[in-house]
C-alpha cells in the first residue's frame, strides 16, 4: 500500500546536488521511501505531514566506518593516554568477552545516537568474533537496525593472526580462514540486498594488516569480487603499522595491499593518514577510497589525514566517527565540525569549506559504499534526510550560509527530525520506534555485566 510523506513549507533545503543548490520555501513529497517531487507549497494530500516552517533540511549523513561494539568500552581511564597498538592490546582483553546481549545493546545505543544527530546510513566494521559465542552477531546487528529504522551496512570482519602468530589480538578471538570464508559467504547470501534503496548490505572487511594473514586478505578479495560486494579494512592509520610491514615484508602498507588485490573502486580504507603523495595519486587513479576519521585520529595521536590533497587529486573520501572507544561518541555532526576546524588549523586556505565537509559526509560516504541512491536530495533519490529548526538561540546570526552551518557553526544536541526510507525515526529530538528511557536503562545494565567479566 502506498504511503506518502509531505514535508511542507521548508525554509531552506540543502540539496548537495551537483550544482550545490539551496532551495527556499519549498515542499517535498515522498512516496514509498523515495522522493517524488520538490515544488512550491501547494494543496497536496499525504498520509503524514511534517510542517518544516523555519527549518533547514539536509541530506541524511552516512557513517562510512564504525565499531559499534566499542560503545561498551568508552571512557575507560586506563586507555585515555594510549596510542593505537597498546590501546588495542589493552581493550582486546575486554572485547574478548563480547556476546549477543552486549552486541545488541551497543548497536542500539550507537545507532540511536547516530540517528539523533542526522545520520541515516551506518556502516559497521565488526571483526571481533569470540570463539563459540559469536555466530549470530550480524543477525543481532541487523535486528537492532530494523528496530530503530536505520539503513545498515554490516561488514563481516575477520582476524586470523592471534598473539601466538605474531598478531595483536588474543587467540580466543581469531578464526581460521576456512571459517571466515564460510561465514562471509553465508552473511552475503543472507543479508546483502544489492537493489536500489536497499536497507541491508554487506561488505567483507578483514581487520588490519597486523591482525590478518596475507592469505586471508587474498582470499577475501577473491570472494568479495565473486559475490559482488565491497571490501574494507584499516590502512595507513599509524606509523607503527608502517614500521610493522616494512620490517616483516619490506613493503609499505598500500604496496602490500595492492599486491593482494586490495585496490580499486570497490575498496575503501579507514583512516588513510600516512600515505605518500605518490600513493595518493595511485589511489585517485584507481578510485580507491578513504573513510576520514578526524576525532579518532586525534584521540589516539595517530596523525592528520591529508584531506585537502585527497580532494584535490580526486580520491573518493567519506566521513566516519570510527569506533566509539576511540572517539568516544557516535555523532557525525560533531565529526563534521571537528574535521572542518582540524583542517583549517593544519591547512589554512586550502582546507575544505563547511559545505565541502557536508558533501564528504553525504555524497562522499555514499560513494564509498557504492550507493548512487543516497547522499543528496532530488526526485528519484532515497528519502533520507534530517531537519533542524533555525529558530533557535544558538543559531542566531548564522543563517547567511545554511549549507555550512553543521561544519562551521556546529550543532549541539539532537536534530528535530530524522527520516530514513521515508519514515520518521527521530521526532522532536527523540527516537520514534523505541522507548529511549528503557533502552538507556537496559543498556547500562548490560554494560555493567559486560565490564564485570574482567
N, C-alpha and C positions, 0 to 999 in steps of 0.2 A: 504494500500500500504506500502510495506517495506521501511524503511528509515534507512540508515546506517550512522554512525559517526565513523570516524577514527581519533584516537589521535596518531600521529606518532612521532617517534624519542624522546620518553620520556626519559629524562636523568636519573631520579630516580622515581620509582613507589613504594610508601609505601603501602603495601597491607593490613596491620593489620590482616593478616590471622593467623591461629593457630601457625604457625612457626615464625611469625613476620618478614617475608621476605621483603627485599627491593630489587626490581629488577632494573637492569640498562640497558639502551639502548634497550628499548622495544617499541612496538606499541600495541595499544589496539583497537579492533574492537567492536563496539556497534551496535546492531540491535533491533529496536522497543523497545528501552528503557532498554535493557538487555545486559550485557557484554557477547560477544560471544567467544572472544579469546584474549590471551595475548601472542604475539610472537615477534621474532626478526623482525626488519623493513623489509618490502618487498614491492613488487609492488601490492598493494591492492587498489581497487577502492571503493569509498564511495561517498554518496551524499554530505557529509560535512566533512571537514578535519580541525583539529587543529594541527599545527606544534608545538610540545612541546619540541623542541630542547632547552636544557638548563633549562628545567622546572622540578619541583617536583610535582608529582601527589599524592594527599591524598584522602582517602575515605571521602565522604561528612559527616560533623558532624551533630549530631542530638540533638536538644534542647529539653530536657525532661521536662521542666516546664517553663511557661511564663505567663504573664498577659499583652497582647498586648495593651489593653485599657489604661494602665498606661503610655504609651508613652506621652499622653497629660497632664500628671501631673508630669513631670520631673522637677528637678532642682528648686523646689519651696523653697524659703528661709525659710518659716515658719516651715518646717519639717526636716531641714537638721541636727538637733541635737536631733531628737526624736528616741526612741526605738519603737518596733512594736505596742503595744497597743495604745499609744497616737498618733502614726503616722497614724494608721488605722482610728481612730475616727476623726482625722482632715481631712484626704483625702476622707472619705466617703461622706463628705458634698459637695465635688466636683464631685465624681463619681456618685452620685445620679442623676446627670444631663446628663448622657450618652444617646445618641440617635444614630440612624443609621449612620448619617454622621460622627460623631466622631469615631464610631466603624470602619467604612470603612477606613478612613484616618490614624487612629492609626495603624490598621492592615497592611495597605500598607507600612507605614513608618517602622514599626518594622520588618516585614517580609523582606522588601527590604534591611535593614541594615544587617540582618542575612545572606541573600543570598550573599551579597557583602563581607562577612567575612567567607565564606566557609561552612555555614550551609545549608543543603539541605532538612531536615525534621524538622518541627516545631510542638511542642505540646503546645497548648494554653489552660490555665485554666481560663475560663471565668465564673464568678459566680455572677456578679452584673447585675440584671435584673430589672431596674426601672419599676414600675407598669404602664401598659398602653402603653408603647412605645418600648418594647424590644423583641417582639415575633419573629422578623426576624434577630436578632443579629448573629446567627450562619450562616444563609444564606449569610449575608453580608461578614462574615469572609471567608467562602469557596469561594465566588466570588472573593475576593481580592487575595486569594491564587492561584486560577486558572489564574487570570490575570497576576500574576508575574511568575507563573510556578513552585511554590514550593510544596513539598509534605506536606500535612497538616493533623494533628490530632487535632481535636477540642474536648473539653470536654464540656458536658452540666453540668456546675457547678450549685451550689444552696446554698441558705441560707434561713432558716425559723425561726431563732431567732433574732428578732429585739430588739431595746432598751427596749421596754415595757415588753419583756420576759426575760430580763437579758443578751441579747447579745450585741455585739458592733455595728452592722450596723444600720442605720436609718430604721424605719419601712417601709419606701417607697420602699426599695429595697429587702425586703424579700417576700417570696411567701408561699402559702400553700403547704403541702405535696402532695395533690391531683394534683395541678397544676404542680409541679415539676415532679412528676411521669409521668403525661400525656406528658409533653414536652420532657422528657428524652426518653421515648419510641418512640415518633414521630421523634426525632432527629436521633436516631439509625436507624430507618426504612428508613428515607430519605437520610442520608448521609453515613452511615457506609458501607464500602466495605471491607470485610474480605479477599478478594482474594490476591494472591501473586502479588507483585508490585503495589498494590493499591495506589492511590494518596490521598484518603479520608478515614479517620477512625474517630471513635467517642469513647470516654470513658465517664464514669459518675464520677462526681467529686464534692461532697459537699465541701464547702469551708474549714471548720476547726472545731475542737471540741467546740470552743467558739462562733460559729455563726450558728450552726445547732443542731437540737434535736437528741436524741437517736433514736427516731422513724424514722427520715429521714435517718440516717445512716443505720439502719437495713433494711428499705425498699429498699434503693438504692442498697445495697449488693445483696438482693434477686433478684431485677430486672436485675441488671447487669449480674448476672450469668444465669438468664433465657434467656437473649438476647445474651450471649456470648461475652460481651465486658469487658474491663478492668476497674479498679477502682483506683481513685487517690484522694488525699487530702493532706493538710498541716499537719505535725505532728512533735512534739518534736522540734519546732523551737525556743522557748524561755522558760525560767524558769517561766515566768508569766503564760504561758499555763499550765505548770505542776502544779503550785500552784492552778490555777483555778479548775482543775479537782480533785485534791486532796481535796480541800475544799468542792466542791459541791457533789462529788461522792465517795471520798475516794479511788480513783484509779489513777494509773499513766497512761499517755497517751496510751502507747502500750497495756497495760492490758485492758483499756477501749475499744479501737478499736477492739481488738481481741474478746471481749465479744459480739460485734455486728456483727461479721463475717468478719471484715476487716483485714485479714491476709492471706497470700498465694501468690502463684506465679502470680496471676492476679492482685496484689495490689502493688502500689508503692507510697511512701510518698515523699513530698517535704521537704527538709532541713534535718530532722533526726539528729539534733545536740545533743540533751540531752538524749540519750539512755544510759542505764547502759550496762555493758559488758554482763550480763545475757540476756538482751533484744536483744542485737546484735546477740548473739548466737541463740536465738529463731528465729530471722529474717533470719539468714543464713539457719537454718534447714528448714524453711517454704518457702524460696526463695522469701521473701517479700523485695521489692526494695526501694532504696533511690535515689532521684534526688538531687545531691550535688550542692549547690548554693553559692560558696565561697564569691563572691563580695557582694551580698545582705546580707549575714550573717555578713560580716564585716561592711557594711554601717549602718546597724540597730543595731550594737553591740549585735548581738544575740548569738555569740559564734563560736567555730570552730568544725565542724563535725569530728568524729573520722575515717577519711577516711582510714588511714593505717590499722587500726584494722578491718574495714569492709572488705577490700580487703583480709586480712589475713584469715578471717573467711569464706569468700565466699558470703557475702551479695551482691546481684546484685546492682551495682551503675552506674548511668549515670551522665552527666553534664548538667547544666542548667544556664541560665542567670537570671531567676526569673523575677519578674515584673520590667519593665523599671524604675518605680519610686523608686525602692529600689536598683538600680544598678548604674547609670542611663543610661544604654545603652542596646543594643541588639547585643552583639559581643562575639561569642563563642571563637574566637581566644584570645581575652583579658581574658576571663574566664579561659582558659587553662593555661595561663602564671601566672595569679594571684593565681590560685589554686596550681600550682606547687610551687611557691615561698612561699605561706602561709604554706604549709605542710612541706617544707624544714625548715622554721623558727621554726615551732612548734614541728616537729618530727625528724629532722636531718636525720640520716642514714636510718630510717625506712620509710621515706616519699616516695611516688610514684616517679618513674623516669619520665623524659619528655615523653618517649614513653608510659609509663603507663597512663599518663594523656590523651594522644591522644586516646588510646584504650577506656578509660572511656567515652570520648566524641563521640565515634563512636559505637563500639560494645556494650559498656556498656549501652548507651542510647537506642540502638536498642533493647536490651533485656528487658528493662523496658516497651517499647511499644509493646512487643510481636512480633517483626519483625525479622525473620530469613533470610530475603531477603535484608537487609540493614546492613551497618556497616563495611564491608570490601570489598576488591577488588578481585574478582575471576570470572571466567566464570560461568554464571548462576545467578549471583547477579545483583541487580538493578544497572543501570549505573548512580550512584550519586557520584560525586567527585568534587574536586577543584584543581586548578593548580596555582603554584606560580613560577615566573621566578627567578631562583637562581642567575642570573647575575645582581644583584642589589648591590649598595654600602653598604646598611645596612645588607646584608648577607655575606659580605666578611669575610672569615676566619671561617665560621660556618658550612661548608659542610662535616665535618668529621662524623656527625651523623644526617642525614637529617630527620630521623623519630622523633627526639626530638626537632627540631627547633621550631615548634609552641609553645611549652611549655617553653623550656629553654632560647631561644633567644627572642622569641615572634615575631610577625609580625604585623606591624602597617599599617593601611590603607587597601584598598580593594585588594582582590586577583585578579589574572589576568583573570581566568575563573572559573565559577561555572557551573556545568552541573547537571541537575536533570531529571531523567527518559530519559536519552539520549539526552536531548535538552539543548542547550547553553542558560543559563538565565542571566549570567554575562559574559561580554566580554570586555577585556582590562579595567577591574575595574568598568564598568558601567552596570546598568540593561539593558537588551535587550528588554524586552516586554513593557516597559512604558517609557515615557518621564520624566526623573528624575527631570529636572528643573521645569517642570509643576507640578509634584507631590509635590515637596517641597513648591512651591508657594501656591497650593491649601490646603495642609496640614497645613501650618502656618496660613492661613485664618480661617481654621476650628478650630484650637487651640484657636485662639483669641475669636471666637464666643462662644466656649465651656466654657472657663475660665471666660468670662464676664457675664455668667449667675449667678455668685455668688456675 
